[in-house]
């Protein structure tokens, strides 16, 4: 009986360790994704600010983005 309890506790503990490891891995990937989104947003913002004076170019770029979205 006592061995069964110890076996059960060991199985549960190993499950918890695996879950924590997976959570840490997913968290790291989400951090990388967040960083990529921030870099893309900054690039887009710089591009819009730089080309904001040229409304014709902005319209063409905006149309391309809209076409890609559909």
C-alpha positions in Angstrom: 0.0 0.0 0.0 2.8 2.4 0.9 4.7 1.6 -2.3 1.6 2.4 -4.3 1.2 5.8 -2.6 4.9 6.6 -3.3 4.5 5.5 -6.9 1.5 7.7 -7.3 3.2 10.7 -5.9 6.3 10.1 -8.1 4.0 10.0 -11.2 2.2 13.1 -10.2 5.5 15.0 -9.5 6.9 14.0 -12.9 3.7 15.2 -14.6 4.1 18.6 -12.8 7.8 18.9 -13.9 6.9 18.1 -17.5 4.0 20.7 -17.4 6.3 23.4 -16.0 8.9 22.6 -18.6 6.3 22.9 -21.4 5.0 26.2 -20.0 8.5 27.7 -19.9 9.1 26.6 -23.5 5.8 28.1 -24.7 6.5 31.3 -22.8 9.8 31.7 -24.5 8.2 31.3 -27.9 5.6 33.8 -27.0 8.3 36.3 -26.0 10.0 35.8 -29.3 6.7 36.3 -31.2 6.0 39.5 -29.2 9.4 40.8 -30.1 8.9 40.1 -33.7 5.5 41.9 -33.7 7.1 44.9 -31.9 9.8 45.1 -34.6 7.3 44.9 -37.4 5.1 47.5 -35.9 8.1 49.9 -35.4 9.2 49.3 -39.0 5.7 50.0 -40.3 5.4 53.1 -38.2 8.8 54.4 -39.4 7.8 53.7 -43.0 4.4 55.5 -42.7 6.0 58.5 -41.0 8.7 58.7 -43.6 6.3 58.3 -46.5 3.5 60.3 -45.0 4.4 63.3 -47.1 3.9 61.4 -50.3 0.2 60.6 -50.3 0.3 58.9 -53.7 2.9 56.5 -52.5 1.0 55.9 -49.3 -2.2 55.2 -51.2 -0.4 52.6 -53.4 1.1 50.9 -50.3 -2.2 50.9 -48.5 -3.9 49.3 -51.5 -1.3 46.6 -51.6 -1.8 45.9 -47.9 -5.6 45.7 -48.4 -5.2 43.4 -51.4 -3.0 41.1 -49.3 -5.5 41.0 -46.5 -8.3 39.8 -48.7 
